[in-house]
């Protein structure tokens, strides 16, 4: 018999997978009604999880407070991860939760059938070297970095300054191109710290992700005034936007946030144009005007 919280855990696992699930699909996978799915989603939101709704697809942000706390407090060694994976291999493999957990262990800890743990040890070793280089503000060489984009394998001389995605990626300033780039640790053969200090620290730019899931180096402050409809839909589609709101009387709300692109917030504003006033910046007003101009141009083409 499954534990009382088994269904809750199964739902969490489904919502944290890369795929996006509709309420109908979640209900089918869990063997419950769609109404029950909505009740579970509300309970998760009330408990502090960041449940996103993109169209009719739902998923949970892995940086939800509880997940962040779990990551900070739970750190499996290679042997521990392999031990858990072995224990689960002796359990009924038809169980959805068992298969999901094993899949995540094998993916995140590189526990393939022929893996002896050396690949994960290799990545962790590179990560520790990079941490030391960041602390000392030293230049490093990413030896034989394999780039699928340029289809090359070459040494990269960089100034590492930001660890991303739970230690899977490293943000660096590449000395040759004078550009900030993100590198995958799994594609680095080794890391060598050089006896050379950073010279381009002022050019280092961290990567930010706004509430619309667009990422970039520059943040743009945006201020809107929303009616009740826009306010409610923003919270439903982007629950983590709640701190961005302050009441403005007469059933209206002030909304302020930083974005890295006008695409995400522009799409939202255009969909609820009559219920939203753009307060700032002027560049966003110009963006919306240009978008409307292009829409009018397409409309004329259809006539």
PyMOL commands that set and color helices and strands:
alter all, ss='L'
color gray80, all
select helices_A, chain A and resi 6-15+23-30+34-46+65-73+78-89+96-108+118-136+165-167+185-187+201-203+228-237+239-244+262-271+273-275+282-302
alter helices_A, ss='H'
color red, helices_A
select strands_A, chain A and resi 21-22+51-54+57-60+138-147+152-164+169-174+179-184+190-197+208-209+215-216+220-226+245-247+253-259+276-280
alter strands_A, ss='S'
color yellow, strands_A
deselect
rebuild
show_as cartoon
